[in-house]
Amino acid sequence: MIHKQFNMIGIPERPPKPRTSGLTLMLDKGLSAQRVEEKLDVVAEYVDLVKLGWGTAVITPGLQRKLAAYRAADIPVYFGGTLFEAFYMRDQLDTYRSLLSELDLEHVEISDGSISVAHEEKLRCIRLFAQDFRVLSEVGSKDATHIMPPYKWVQLIRAELDAGSHKVICEARESGTAGLFRPNGEVRSGLVEEIVDLIGQEQVIFEAPQKAQQVWFIRQLGANVNLGNISPEEVIPLETLRLGLRADTLFEFFEAPSSLIQRPSNGQGAPSHEG
């Protein structure tokens, strides 16, 4: 929400919560319950989903209090896909389903980024959990050396949506150096274009932990692209990128009259330094 005192024109329209597009998926890597309550005072309006990363929920103190804080802010929470994989490899899916129900969680992530599972088996898991939960599945490997061709990404995403996934998360790892990205963090642009052309961007969430990656997605797909793996400290900075209120996207949504200011000649917006 832009404070009414800042009466600015040319700001992109952001849909109100609960949103179906322009989602920001925040990654909680083990925040304390007190820290969650403090952060939500600032970021709650801009966060649509929270992932408790990998298996952090198993050992983070004050889990119930954390979940209550997110629930009070109307922010759905789910456990990282690695925790699903940990239960799966132990043949404890019934235990996992019971745990989610006991904790009153409505979302679950089904992934195979760290273990090898036949895709038909993953689809079976999606169908199973979709009976009782809103499923977020994940496509893409955490192994940077495993390069999957774009057509395969599209096939897998489409199959998982058909099996009952609410959204499909496109993997990048916390580091942003695998899956959608090359080891140096560069976007696999052809891959993203094919996903958007053949699937559509509303049905997927692109993990983009690095600022340069967030800028790329916003420039290419607009302010209301779904982005995930966003650290708590980056939620507000990301929202300013979406609104053209940060140097990197200052020229994306409003073209100032040439009599007032000249757009940088490289056509890529303002320099990366900020003030």
C-alpha positions as a printed Julia matrix, in Angstrom:
275×3 Matrix{Float64}:
  0.0     0.0     0.0
  1.35    3.4    -0.98
  0.72    6.01    1.69
 -1.88    8.48    0.45
  0.45   11.39    1.2
  2.63   10.18   -1.7
  0.36   11.18   -4.55
  2.4     9.77   -7.44
  1.28    9.01  -10.97
  2.52    6.14  -13.11
  2.78    3.57  -10.31
  1.9     0.01  -11.44
 -1.34   -1.36  -10.04
 -0.84   -4.18   -7.57
 -3.8    -6.46   -6.85
 -4.95   -6.58   -3.22
 -4.55   -9.68   -1.1
 -5.48  -12.45   -1.46
 -3.68  -12.24   -4.8
 -3.57  -14.76   -7.62
 -0.76  -12.94   -9.41
  2.14  -10.8    -8.28
  2.8   -13.21   -5.42
  5.76  -12.81   -3.11
  6.8   -16.07   -1.47
  9.0   -15.37    1.56
 11.62  -17.84    2.78
 11.83  -18.2     6.57
 15.12  -19.95    7.32
 14.56  -20.26   11.05
 13.32  -16.92   12.35
 12.34  -16.85   16.01
  8.67  -16.39   16.81
  9.42  -12.93   18.2
 11.3   -11.98   15.05
  8.39  -13.15   12.89
  6.0   -10.95   14.84
  8.33   -7.97   14.43
  8.85   -8.54   10.7
  5.15   -8.93   10.02
  4.5    -5.46   11.41
  6.32   -4.21    8.3
  6.01   -6.84    5.57
  2.68   -8.65    6.13
  0.87   -6.71    3.4
  3.46   -7.71    0.8
  3.86  -11.4     1.65
  1.47  -13.91    0.11
  3.05  -17.19    1.2
  5.77  -18.26    3.62
  7.97  -21.32    3.28
  9.71  -22.6     6.39
 12.85  -23.63    4.57
 13.83  -27.28    4.08
 13.63  -28.98    7.53
 13.94  -25.93    9.77
 10.44  -26.45   11.2
 11.63  -29.64   12.88
 14.1   -27.86   15.16
 13.12  -24.17   15.32
 11.9   -23.26   18.84
  8.44  -21.76   19.21
  7.0   -23.34   16.07
  3.39  -23.11   17.25
  3.82  -19.43   18.12
  5.36  -18.76   14.7
  2.52  -20.49   12.91
  0.01  -18.53   14.98
  1.71  -15.25   14.04
  1.54  -16.02   10.34
 -2.03  -17.22   10.68
 -3.05  -14.0    12.46
 -1.62  -12.06    9.5
 -3.61  -14.24    7.04
 -0.4   -15.53    5.47
 -0.41  -19.22    4.51
  2.63  -21.2     5.67
  4.06  -24.45    4.42
  7.13  -26.58    5.04
  9.94  -26.8     2.51
  9.87  -29.57   -0.05
 13.01  -31.12    1.41
 11.03  -32.02    4.52
  8.46  -33.8     2.34
 11.33  -35.67    0.7
 12.74  -36.62    4.12
  9.41  -38.16    5.13
  8.99  -39.8     1.71
 12.34  -41.57    1.8
 11.41  -42.94    5.24
  8.06  -44.21    3.89
  6.22  -41.94    6.35
  3.84  -40.0     4.13
  0.86  -40.88    6.32
  2.76  -39.49    9.3
  3.49  -36.32    7.34
 -0.13  -35.85    6.33
 -1.22  -36.28    9.94
  1.39  -33.76   11.07
  0.16  -31.13    8.61
 -3.43  -31.67    9.71
 -2.47  -31.49   13.38
 -0.69  -28.18   12.78
 -3.66  -26.89   10.77
 -1.55  -26.24    7.66
 -3.47  -25.94    4.41
 -0.51  -25.93    2.02
  2.11  -28.55    1.26
  5.09  -28.62   -1.07
  5.74  -31.77   -3.1
  9.24  -31.82   -4.58
 11.97  -34.14   -5.78
 14.85  -31.7    -5.97
 17.16  -33.68   -3.71
 16.06  -37.27   -4.23
 15.38  -39.29   -7.36
 11.71  -40.21   -7.75
  9.94  -41.41  -10.88
  7.73  -38.58  -12.11
  4.63  -40.76  -12.14
  5.27  -41.45   -8.45
  5.57  -37.73   -7.78
  2.27  -37.18   -9.6
  0.71  -39.85   -7.4
  1.89  -37.93   -4.33
  0.46  -34.7    -5.72
 -2.9   -36.35   -6.32
 -2.82  -37.88   -2.83
 -2.08  -34.64   -0.99
 -4.37  -32.57   -3.22
 -7.31  -34.4    -1.67
 -6.77  -32.53    1.61
 -4.26  -29.75    0.97
 -3.4   -27.01   -1.5
 -0.35  -28.4    -3.26
  2.67  -26.43   -4.38
  4.93  -28.67   -6.41
  8.45  -27.86   -7.5
 10.19  -28.53  -10.8
 13.94  -28.34  -11.33
 16.99  -29.86   -9.7
 19.1   -28.4    -6.9
 22.11  -29.86   -8.72
 23.61  -27.09  -10.85
 25.2   -29.67  -13.16
 21.81  -31.17  -14.03
 20.59  -29.13  -17.01
 17.05  -29.97  -18.09
 15.9   -28.8   -21.55
 13.02  -26.3   -21.68
 10.58  -28.72  -23.3
 11.03  -31.1   -20.36
 10.31  -28.32  -17.86
  7.09  -27.56  -19.71
  6.06  -31.22  -19.79
  6.67  -31.65  -16.06
  4.94  -28.39  -15.07
  1.88  -29.19  -17.18
  1.63  -32.73  -15.78
  1.86  -31.48  -12.19
 -0.8   -28.84  -12.72
 -3.04  -31.5   -14.25
 -2.39  -33.77  -11.24
 -3.68  -31.09   -8.86
 -0.9   -28.63   -8.1
 -2.21  -25.16   -7.3
  1.06  -23.53   -8.42
  4.33  -24.97   -9.65
  7.52  -23.48   -8.24
 10.45  -23.25  -10.65
 13.59  -24.2    -8.73
 16.58  -21.92   -8.26
 17.92  -22.96   -4.86
 18.41  -20.44   -2.08
 21.58  -19.3    -3.84
 19.97  -18.68   -7.23
 22.6   -20.78   -9.01
 20.67  -23.82  -10.28
 17.47  -24.71  -12.07
 16.27  -21.5   -13.71
 19.76  -20.04  -13.46
 23.25  -20.83  -14.57
 25.92  -21.37  -11.88
 26.89  -17.69  -12.15
 23.32  -16.6   -11.4
 22.46  -15.66  -14.99
 18.84  -16.3   -15.99
 18.2   -19.07  -18.51
 16.07  -16.63  -20.49
 15.05  -19.06  -23.23
 13.76  -21.48  -20.59
 11.69  -18.78  -18.88
 10.26  -17.6   -22.2
  9.17  -21.13  -23.1
  7.52  -21.66  -19.72
  5.63  -18.39  -20.01
  4.61  -18.98  -23.63
  3.39  -22.55  -23.14
  2.19  -22.54  -19.52
  1.5   -18.92  -18.59
  3.06  -17.02  -15.75
  0.13  -17.01  -13.32
  0.42  -20.76  -12.74
  4.09  -20.72  -11.82
  6.27  -19.09   -9.17
  9.81  -18.25  -10.22
 12.38  -18.53   -7.45
 14.57  -15.42   -7.64
 16.63  -14.87   -4.49
 19.1   -12.42   -6.03
 18.22   -8.79   -6.67
 19.49   -8.87  -10.27
 17.24  -11.87  -10.93
 14.21  -10.08   -9.48
 14.96   -7.07  -11.67
 15.19   -9.28  -14.76
 11.81  -10.91  -14.1
 10.06   -7.61  -13.41
 11.49   -6.02  -16.56
 10.53   -9.0   -18.69
  7.21  -10.05  -17.15
  5.95   -6.97  -15.33
  5.28   -5.86  -11.78
  2.93   -8.76  -11.05
  5.2   -11.7   -11.77
  5.13  -14.4    -9.07
  8.49  -14.56   -7.26
  9.75  -16.9    -4.56
 12.7   -17.57   -2.29
 12.59  -13.97   -1.08
 14.36  -13.36    2.23
 12.48  -11.38    4.91
 14.96   -8.52    4.51
 14.24   -8.32    0.78
 10.41   -8.19    0.87
 10.18   -4.38    1.03
 13.05   -3.85   -1.44
 11.33   -6.24   -3.87
  8.04   -4.36   -3.57
  9.83   -1.11   -4.47
 11.24   -2.87   -7.54
  7.71   -3.92   -8.51
  6.5    -0.34   -8.19
  9.35    1.38  -10.02
 10.57    3.0    -6.81
 14.12    1.7    -6.98
 16.84    2.71   -9.4
 16.83   -0.59  -11.29
 13.16   -0.26  -12.36
 12.7     3.5   -12.15
 12.05    3.79  -15.89
 10.05    0.58  -16.36
  6.56    1.89  -15.62
  6.71    5.63  -16.16
  8.46    7.59  -18.88
  9.36   11.05  -17.64
  9.04   13.91  -20.16
 12.31   14.45  -21.99
 12.2    18.09  -20.98
 12.64   16.99  -17.36
 15.04   14.08  -17.55
 16.81   11.95  -20.11
 16.56    8.19  -19.85
 19.97    6.44  -19.78
 21.14    5.69  -23.31
 21.58    1.95  -22.67
 17.82    1.61  -22.27
 18.2    -0.5   -19.15
 17.15    2.02  -16.56
 19.2     3.89  -14.02
 22.63    2.79  -12.81
 22.72    0.18  -10.08
 23.87    2.54   -7.33
 21.03    3.9    -5.24
 20.4     6.91   -3.11
